[in-house]
Amino acid sequence: MQIHVVQQGENLWLISQRYGVNMNQIASANQLDNPNILVFGQALVIPAPYQTYVVQPGDTLTAIARRYGTTIEAITEANQIIDPSVIYIGQVLSIPVIFHTVKQGETLWLIARNYGTTVDAIAQLNQISNPSLIYPGLVLRIPERSRPVIEVNAYTTKASESGRQEVLNLGRYFTYLTPFTYAMKEDGTITTRNEEAVLEAARAKHVVPLLVLTNFSGNKFDSDLAAAILRNPTLQETLITNILNTIREKGYIGLNLDLEYVYPEDRENYNAFLRRVVARLRPLGLSVSTALAPKISADQKGLLYEAHDYKAQGEIVDFIVLMTYEWGWAGGRPWAIAPINEVRRVLDYAVTVIPPNKILMGYPLYGRDWKIPWAQGTFAKTVSPQEAIRLAAKYGVAIQYNQTYQSPFFRYTDENGQQHEVWFEDARSAQAKFDTVKIYGLRGVSYWVLGSPFPQNWLMQEWNFRARKLI
């Protein structure tokens, strides 16, 4: 897997020739709306060159998989085959096994480095007795890379059919699915939801569903609602009982608590509440996790931060989601949503008080489009990475890349003469985040939020990691 940044005058055919990868594979990997339109500065994921096979009379997927040393599941997934028993003569299959054709001047060492493997592994797989004797045109099979295993959480706000379909399409990349949100009430009851469709999809993809509980009221986080519960142990026990009843009814396997804008004076009350929750849920085999604001010190001031006790919560719960996004928030100035330098400032503090293997790093799947010059009181429009590319193509502007923030951005002027600034995510920013997970030795990542198409991300995740499956 490689990342190519489109240069002036390039087209998909030239890029495909450079990497020896079929144009259709590149277009499909990046879900290009129009393969004939590329944007200067656009990042493209270049998939590893797969072998293709034309189905012959008498072929079955079992026989084809055995021939190439892969699995039926891998072939059906690569070719989006719904029924593995139905293939037809002449059908062209992409075989998810990596092959490399040696080019002039290449060495086995260089090839091994590009694919993240070793000279010995390639030599052994291809029965090469002298690694220095390879020649242009030689086709090498590349051994499967060893990838670390991480846990991956995905929040979703969509309980509709489209939400169900998204979970079915992407579920193989997730460990947990967290439908947002149930909310506490002042009497210790919780709100109701109709999310069975996405839960069914999660189970079909062996994804652990987590019930997320917030102090959400009237479309915002409510400090007084949190205080009413956190200052009353009796209400807390009632709330925990109602949480357990819903967990049993819906088939959840854990609880994720996202209490935000909690009053500073309720910091210890929040910790005590978490201990009560863990004491009730953990003996039942249910996990407990929390979502915490992005702090850079223990005594950071502000209503969003002060009641979030990194050290105590790191000791109490099973794992923590750090909400390392929203620097570029809708009501603020144009900025990267998750500038990597700021994300790492949070992690620099977090890992001193929370074991890294308990941290899921928050990761945004969206971008924003601001009107500029920015004015206080105005709000940016949320856009998907795919929408951002469409905007750059529509208005004929180049995409730039901020090396400090490790984030792409561009500016354009619309039909009314209004100027805009757009920050979003691409394959480069994805790789920077996945590198950060490796550098800090984190448990994994947590996506906010599904529903924003970003096809490059899933390829980049799979290239870097394997998602842990717990069920």
N, C-alpha and C positions, 0 to 999 in steps of 0.2 A: 504494500500500500504506500503510495506516495501522494504528495500534495503539489499541484502545479498551479502557479499564479499566471493568469492569462496576460500575455504581453501584446503590445500594439501590433495589429495586423495578423495575429494568429487566428486560426479557425480550428474546429474540432478535428478535421482530417490531419492537419499538420501535427497537432498534439498527439493524436493516436499513433501516427508514424514514429514520433519521437520515442514513445514508451512501448511500442509494439503491442498495444492493446486496442481491441476492436472499438470503433467509434460508438457503436450501440451500447457496449458495456459501460463506457464512460458516461454517455447520456443517461443511461438507466441508473447508474450508481448515484448520480447527482440530481436525478429527476428533472432534467432540463426541460423547460416548457417548449423551447424551440432550439434544437441543437445547432441551428444556423446562426443564432444570436448569442455571442459571448460578450462579456463586459470586461474592459481593460481593468486589471486588478482583481478580477474575480478568482477565488480559490476553487479549484476542482480537485476532488478526490480521484486519483487514478487507481482503479482496482488492480489487484495482481492479475496477470494474464492467465486466464483459465483455459484449459483444453476444451474444445468443442467436439461433440460426437453426433453423428447422424444415425438415427435409429434404423436398424436393419430388420428384415423379416425374422420373427422368432425371438427378438430381443425382449428382455424384461428388465425392469429397473434393478432387480436383484443381481442379474448377470452383469449389467453395466457397472454397478457399484463395485462388484467383486473384481472386475477387470481393472478398474482404476484405483483400487485400494481405498475406497471411500464408503459412505453409507447411503442407503436409500433416502434417509431423512435429509442429508446434506444436499443431494441432487434435487429432491422435490422443493426444498426451500430456495435453492439457487434459481430454479426455473418456475417458481410459483405454480407448481403442479398441485391441483386440489385432490385428485384421486390417483395415488401412485400406481394403481393397477391399469390405468388408462394412458398409454402412450401409443403413438402411431408411426408407421413406416415413413421415413423422410423427415421426421421431427428433429430439429437441431437442438441438442441439449448442451448447456454450459456445465462442465464438470468441475466442481469446486476443489480442484487439486491444482496447485500452482506449478506452472512450467516456465522455464526461462530459456530463451534462445540466445546463445553466446554471441556477443557483438565483437567487432574488431577492437583489439586493445584491452578487452576485459580479462581480469584474472579471477580465479575462484575466490580469492580473499575479498575482492571488491564485490563480487556477487553475493557472497555470504553476508558481508556487512550491510548491503542494501536490503536484504530480506530478514535481517535480525537473526541469523543462524550462524553456523560454524563451517569452516572448510571441511573438517572431518565428517560432519553430518551429511553434507552434500556429496562428498566423495563416497561415503559408505552407501548411501541410498542409490547412487547411480553407478556403483561398482567401478569407480575410477581408481586405478592403482597408483597413478602418478598425477597428483593434483596440478602440477605445472603444465601438463600436456592436455590443454583443452583448446578448441579451435572455433572460429566463427561458424555459426550455423548449428553447432552442437546443441541439442535440446536437453536441458537438465530438469529433473524433477526436484522441486524445492521441498525440504522436509517441513512439516508443520511446526510453527513457532511455539515455544513455551511461553504461555501468557499467565501473569498472576491472576488469582481469583479475588474478586471484590464483591461486596454487596451493593446493590443498586435499588434505590427507592424512587418511585415516580408518584407525584401527586397528580390527581385529576379532578377537575371540577365538572366533568361531563358524565352524567348518568344516562344519557340518551343512547339510541342505537349507534350513533357515530362514535360515542365514547366506548361502547362495547367493541366496535369494530377496530378501533385504534388499539385497544388492549390486546385483542386477538392478533393484530398485525405486529405489535412491538413487544408482546409479553415475554418472548424468549430473552430479551435483554434485561429483564427486571428480576430482582429478588422479592421486592415488596411493591404493593400497590396501595396508595393511600387516598381514598376518595374524600375530597374536601367538600363539606365538613359537617360533623355533628356539633352542636353547641350546647353548653350547659345553660340551665335556667336557675333563677334565684331560689327555687324550692327544691333543687337537687334532682329534678328530672332533666331529660335531654330532648332535643328536637328530634323529629322523625325524618327519614330519608327514604327514597325509593331507588336504591342503587343496586338492586339485585342483578341487573343485567351485566354491569361491569364486574361484579364479584364473581359471577358465573364464568365470565371470560378469563378472569385472573386465575381461577382454579383450573380451567382448561389448559392454561399455559404454565401451570405449576408455580404460580406467583402467590406469595403470602399476602393476604389482605390485612391491612392495619386500619383500625378505626381511629380517625383523627377527631379529637375533641378540642374545641376552642372556646374562648370567651367572646364569641362573635354575637353581636346584637345590633339590629338596625343597620346592617351593611358596614359595621366597623367593630374593631376590638373595643370592648367595654371594660374600663378599669374598675368601675363600681361593681359590675357583675362578678369579676374575679374576686374582688374583696369580700363580697357577700359570702362566697363559698369558702375562700381560704381562711376566713376568720371564724368559721363555725365548724368544728369537728363533726358535729352531729349531721349537718347537711352534707359534709364530705362523705360520710359513710353511706348516706342515702344515694348520693351521686355515684359512688363506686358500684353500689348494687345495681343501679339502673344501667351503668356502662356494661357491667357483666351480663345483665339480661339481654342487652342488644347484641353483645358479642356472641352469645350463645344462639340467639335467634337468627343472626345473619351469617354466622360462620367465620367471624374474624378470628385471627390468631395472635393479635397483639393490639396494643394501644399506643397511639402517638399523641402527646399532649402539646398543643401549640397555644400557650397562654401568653398574650402580648400586651404591652402597656400596663403591666401589673405595677401597682404602687410600690415604691421603694421600701416602705415599711412592711410590706407583705413578703419580703424576700425569704425570711425564715419560715413563714407560714406556707409558702410555696414548697420549700424543701420538705417540711413536715407532711404536707399533703402527698408529695411524691412517695415518701416512705410508706404511707398508708396504702397508696395504690399498689406499690410493689409487693407489700405484705399480703394483699388480697389476690393479686393476679399471678405472681410468679409461681406459687405452689400449684396453680392450675396449668402450668406450662405455657403461660401467655407472656409475651415480651412487653416491656414498657420502654418507650423512648420519648424524647422531648425535642422540640424545635427551638433553637435559641438565636437571639439577635447577634450580629457580628461585632464582638467586642475586641478591643486591642489591649485592655488592661482590666484588672479586677475591680478597680474603683471608677470605671468610666461613668460619667454622669449622663443623665437623660432618662426619661420615663421608659423608653424602649429597652434600656440596658440594665438598670440598677438591680432589679429583682431577679435577673438571670444569673444565678450563681454557678459559674462553670465548674468550679472544683467540686462543690457538693453534688451537683447533678451528675457529674462524671462518675462519682462514687455510687450514686443511688440507682441510676437507670441502666438499662442494657446497652443503649447507644444513643448518640445525640446527632441531630441534624443541625449543622451550622448554616444559617440562612445568609450565605455569602453572595448576596446579589442585591439589587436595588440601589446601588450607588447612583446610577442613572435612573432615578424614579420619575414617574409620570409628571409629578408636579414640580420637579426641580430642573436645573439647567441641563443642557445636553451633555451626556457623559456615557462612557461604557457602562453597561448594566453590571458587569462583574469584572472590573479592572484587576488584572492578575496581581499587580503590586499591592493593591488593597486587600485582596483575598489572602495573600501570603502574610500580610501584617496581622490579620486575624489569626491565622494558623500559627504564626510564630508565638503568639500568646497562648492560644488554646492548647497546644501540645505540651505546655509546661504544667498544666493542671488537669488535663483530660488525657487518658491513654489514647494515643493515635488510633489504636484498633477499635476505639469506640466512636470515632468521628466519621460521619458522612458529610462530605463537603457539598454545600448547596451549589446548584448549577442551573442557570437560566436557559430556557429553550426559546427565548424570544428577543426581540429588539424593540427600539422605539424611534419614532419619527417626530422631531420637534420642529415647530415653527421658529425661525430666527429672524432678527434678533429676539432672544428669549425675553419674555416679560413675566414678572411675578403674577401668579394667579392663572396662568395658562397651563394646559395639560397636553402632554405628548400622546400620540396615538401609538398603541402597541401593534407591532408588526412581526410576522414570522421571518426567519432568515430567508425563506423562499420569496416572500413578499418584498423584502428589501432588495433582493437581486432584480426582481421585476421592475421596481421603481428606478434603480440605477440604469437598467436597459431602456426603459420607457423614456427617460429624460437624457439619455446619452451622456452620462457622467461616469468618471472613473472611480473605482473603489480604492480607498487608501487604507493603510494599516498602521495603527499606533503601536510601536514596539514596546513602549512602557506599559501600556494597558493590555497588550496582546489582544487587540480587538479591531475589527474592520469598521470603517465609517465612510460616509460620503455626504456631499451637499448637493442640492439641486434647487431649481426654481420652477414652480408649478405654472399652470396656464394663466393664473391670476397675478403672476409676478411675485408671489409669496416665496421667500426662501425657506429651505428646510435643511435640517441636519439629522442624519440617520446613523444610529449605532446598532450593531447587531452581532450575531455569532456566525462563524464559519469553521471550516475544517482546521484552520490554523489556530483559532482561539480554542477550539475543542482539544487539539493536541496539547496546547499550553496547560489546560486544566487537567487533562489526564496525566501529564508529566508531573504536575503538582501533587496529585494523589500518590504517585510513586515516590517522589522526593520526600514527602512527609510520612510515608508508610501508613496511609489512612485506611480505614475500614472500607470506604467506597465513596459513592456520590449519591446525591438526592436531587432529582430534577423537579424544578418548578417551571412550567406546568405543562402537562400534555395538552394537545389541541393546537400546537403551533408547529407546523411541519418543518422538520430539520433533518432531511434524509442523510446528510453527510455525517451527522453526529453518531448514528447507529453503526455506520461502517467504521468510524474512528474508535468507538468504544470496543467493537469486536476485534479490531486490530490490536488494541492495547491490552484488553482484559477478557477474562471469562466471567460471566455473571454467576454468582453462587445461587444454587437452587436448594431450598430447604424442604420442599414438599414435592 
